[in-house]
Amino acid sequence: MNRYIVGVSGASGMILAVRMVQALAHLGHHIELVITSGALYTATLELGKEYSTATKWVDSFPEEVKNKIHLNLIQDLGCMIASGTYLVDGMVIIPCSMATVAAISMGLGDNALRRAADVTLKEKRPLVVVPRESPFSEIHLENLWKLAKVGATILPPIPAWYLHPKSLEEVENFIVGKVLDAFRLPHNLFQRWGGN
Ligand SMILES: Cc1cc2nc3c(=O)[nH]c(=O)nc-3n(C[C@H](O)[C@H](O)[C@H](O)COP(=O)(O)O)c2cc1C
C-alpha cells in the first residue's frame, strides 16, 4: 500500500479528480486529499451541490473508497502533508489551474495544496501536474516549463484518439491511467497500444 496526495484545484475537469481518487482507492492505496476553495466552486458548477464542501466530496464516495481517504483542510498549513517529514510516495494535482501552477512555480506555499506541492518538489518525490487551460498563454507555458525543469511530470488531460474512445468515461480513465503510469503503478484503466 502506497500513499499519494491528490490535490484538486479550480480548473475545469472535476470528474478527473473523482476518478483519480476512485482509481487509487481501488488499487488499495491511501489518499491524502486536499481541495481548494476554487475547486469547490468549479465542482459545484460541474458536478452539483454534493461537491460544494470538502466533507461532502469525501461523503460522495462509497464506503470502501472513503475508508482510504484522509481529508486535509486547504487552510490548515499545519496538516501532515505540509511537512516533508510525513512520507508520501507522490502527489498529483488534478485538475491543476493556472493559478496553482503559477504559485507552485514561484514556491508560494500559501495553502495546504500549494505547500504540499512545494514539499513534494523539495523532497524530490514524484509530482504530476494535470494542467487544464486552453489556449495556454506564454505565462502559463513558462510556469509549466519551470515545474518540468525541476522534475514535475506535466500531463495535460488530452485524449488518445488512436485508441478510439467510445465515451467521455473512457477518455477520463485514459488520463487517470496515464497518471498511474507516471507513478509506475500497474492498472488496466485502458488498453495499451499493441501496434498495427
Ligand atoms: C467553472 C470554472 C471553470 C474554470 N476553469 C479553469 C480552467 O480550466 N483553468 C484554469 O486555470 N482556471 C479555471 N478557472 C478559474 C480558477 O478556478 C481560478 O483561477 C481560481 O482562482 C483557481 O484557484 P485554485 O488554483 O486555488 O483553485 C475556472 C473557474 C470556474 C468557475
The ligand as a Tripos MOL2 file, in Angstrom:
@<TRIPOS>MOLECULE
LIG
   31    33     1     0     0
SMALL
NO_CHARGES

@<TRIPOS>ATOM
      1 C1        -16.4170   26.8270  -13.9860 C.3       1 LIG1
      2 C2        -14.9920   27.2910  -13.8630 C.ar      1 LIG1
      3 C3        -14.0300   26.7230  -14.6740 C.ar      1 LIG1
      4 C4        -12.6990   27.1270  -14.5790 C.ar      1 LIG1
      5 N1        -11.7850   26.5260  -15.3960 N.ar      1 LIG1
      6 C5        -10.4920   26.8620  -15.2940 C.ar      1 LIG1
      7 C6         -9.5210   26.1750  -16.0660 C.ar      1 LIG1
      8 O1         -9.8130   25.2650  -16.8410 O.2       1 LIG1
      9 N2         -8.2170   26.5110  -15.8890 N.ar      1 LIG1
     10 C7         -7.8200   27.4830  -15.0020 C.ar      1 LIG1
     11 O2         -6.6200   27.7250  -14.8840 O.2       1 LIG1
     12 N3         -8.7230   28.1560  -14.2540 N.ar      1 LIG1
     13 C8        -10.0550   27.8630  -14.3600 C.ar      1 LIG1
     14 N4        -10.9770   28.5180  -13.5860 N.ar      1 LIG1
     15 C9        -10.5330   29.6210  -12.7250 C.3       1 LIG1
     16 C10        -9.9700   29.1270  -11.3960 C.3       1 LIG1
     17 O3        -10.9490   28.4170  -10.6690 O.3       1 LIG1
     18 C11        -9.4940   30.3470  -10.5950 C.3       1 LIG1
     19 O4         -8.3780   30.9400  -11.2310 O.3       1 LIG1
     20 C12        -9.1230   30.0130   -9.1640 C.3       1 LIG1
     21 O5         -8.6830   31.1950   -8.5190 O.3       1 LIG1
     22 C13        -8.0530   28.9640   -9.0660 C.3       1 LIG1
     23 O6         -7.6030   28.8780   -7.7400 O.3       1 LIG1
     24 P1         -7.0440   27.4990   -7.1570 P.3       1 LIG1
     25 O7         -5.9850   27.0460   -8.0590 O.co2     1 LIG1
     26 O8         -6.5620   27.8540   -5.7900 O.co2     1 LIG1
     27 O9         -8.2130   26.5470   -7.1270 O.co2     1 LIG1
     28 C14       -12.3250   28.1420  -13.6610 C.ar      1 LIG1
     29 C15       -13.2950   28.7020  -12.8340 C.ar      1 LIG1
     30 C16       -14.6140   28.2930  -12.9310 C.ar      1 LIG1
     31 C17       -15.6420   28.8980  -12.0290 C.3       1 LIG1
@<TRIPOS>BOND
     1     1     2 1
     2     2     3 ar
     3     2    30 ar
     4     3     4 ar
     5     4     5 ar
     6     4    28 ar
     7     5     6 ar
     8     6     7 ar
     9     6    13 1
    10     7     8 2
    11     7     9 ar
    12     9    10 ar
    13    10    11 2
    14    10    12 ar
    15    12    13 ar
    16    13    14 ar
    17    14    15 1
    18    14    28 ar
    19    15    16 1
    20    16    17 1
    21    16    18 1
    22    18    19 1
    23    18    20 1
    24    20    21 1
    25    20    22 1
    26    22    23 1
    27    23    24 1
    28    24    25 2
    29    24    26 1
    30    24    27 1
    31    28    29 ar
    32    29    30 ar
    33    30    31 1
@<TRIPOS>SUBSTRUCTURE
     1 LIG1         1 GROUP 0 **** ****
